[in-house]
Amino acid sequence: MITPAQIKAARAMLDWKQTDLAAASGLSEMSVKNVEKGQKDSRMSTIQSIRSALESAGIIFIDQNGNGPGVRLRDRQI
């Protein structure tokens, strides 16, 4: 499960606004805002749509490894 902080960090790495993520994930901007606020009623399908959109754009989600969850940007292939 990805966290709201990971989503925000991933957007920052891609220089995406919430509207960009909403468009890429096929969700409303309000859905993205609610997930980033940590709304407990966020559907798993909503989270998965966000994750898929960010991963398609080059984000790698790092699970909890003792230092907390994180994100990184995949190396660009030349």
C-alpha positions in Angstrom: 0.0 0.0 0.0 1.4 3.4 -0.9 1.1 6.4 1.4 -0.2 9.9 0.7 3.4 11.2 1.3 4.7 8.8 -1.4 2.1 10.0 -3.9 2.9 13.7 -3.2 6.7 13.0 -3.5 6.1 11.1 -6.7 4.2 14.0 -8.2 6.9 16.4 -7.2 9.6 14.2 -8.9 7.5 14.2 -12.1 6.6 17.9 -11.7 2.9 17.0 -11.9 0.0 18.8 -10.4 -2.9 17.0 -8.9 -4.8 17.6 -12.2 -2.0 15.9 -14.1 -2.2 12.8 -11.9 -6.0 12.8 -12.1 -5.8 12.9 -16.0 -3.1 10.2 -16.1 -5.0 7.9 -13.7 -8.5 8.5 -15.1 -9.8 9.9 -11.8 -11.3 13.1 -10.7 -9.0 15.8 -9.2 -11.2 15.5 -6.0 -10.3 11.8 -5.8 -6.6 12.6 -6.0 -7.0 15.3 -3.3 -8.8 12.9 -1.0 -6.2 10.2 -1.3 -3.4 12.7 -0.7 -5.3 14.0 2.4 -5.3 10.4 3.7 -9.1 9.9 3.5 -9.7 6.4 5.0 -12.6 5.7 2.6 -10.3 5.7 -0.5 -11.0 2.7 -2.6 -8.3 0.2 -3.4 -9.1 0.6 -7.1 -8.4 4.4 -6.7 -5.1 3.8 -5.1 -4.2 1.2 -7.7 -5.1 3.6 -10.6 -2.8 6.3 -9.0 0.0 3.8 -8.5 -0.2 2.5 -12.1 -0.2 6.0 -13.5 2.8 7.0 -11.5 4.7 3.8 -12.2 4.0 4.2 -16.0 5.6 7.7 -15.7 8.8 6.2 -14.2 8.2 6.2 -10.5 9.4 3.3 -8.4 7.7 2.9 -5.0 10.0 1.6 -2.2 8.4 -0.3 0.6 9.0 0.2 4.3 12.6 -0.9 4.8 13.4 0.3 8.3 13.8 3.9 7.3 10.3 4.4 6.0 8.7 4.1 2.6 9.9 6.2 -0.3 10.0 6.8 -4.0 12.6 7.1 -6.7 12.6 7.9 -10.4 13.6 5.1 -12.8 16.7 5.8 -14.8 15.8 7.1 -18.2 16.7 4.8 -21.1 18.6 6.6 -23.8 
